[in-house]
Amino acid sequence: MTDNKPQFEQRNNSGVLFKNAYKTSDRHPDYTGNAKIDDNEYKIAAWTKTSAKGTRFLSVVFTNKDDLHPMGVGKPQAVDNRSTDEILDDEIKY
C-alpha cells in the first residue's frame, strides 16, 4: 500500500518541538524535535525549568545532525585506523 501524502519538509529557519513520550528520567528532555537553521539540520532538546524568581522557561539545546552518532545519540567516535600493536605501543608505558 502506497502512502500518497507529501513528505514534510522543514522550512529554513524554523523548527518543531514535541512532548518527549520516551522520558524516563529527569535528565531526559521534556520536549524533542528538529530545526533547520541556515540550511543546516539540528536536533532540538528542551527542558522545562523554573528560575530563582519562580518564572517558568524552556532551556533549549541544538545539536547539529552531522555531529550525532548514526543511532542519534551522542557524538560519533573518531575512527582509529592504527593496528593493535601501534595502539598498545602508544598506551603502555614501561
Secondary structure, DSSP 4 states (H G I P E B T S, - for coil): ----SPPP-PPTTEEEEEE-TT--STTS-SEEEEEEETTEEEEEEEEEEE-TTS-EEEEEEEEEGGGS-TTSSSPPPPP----HHHHHHHH---
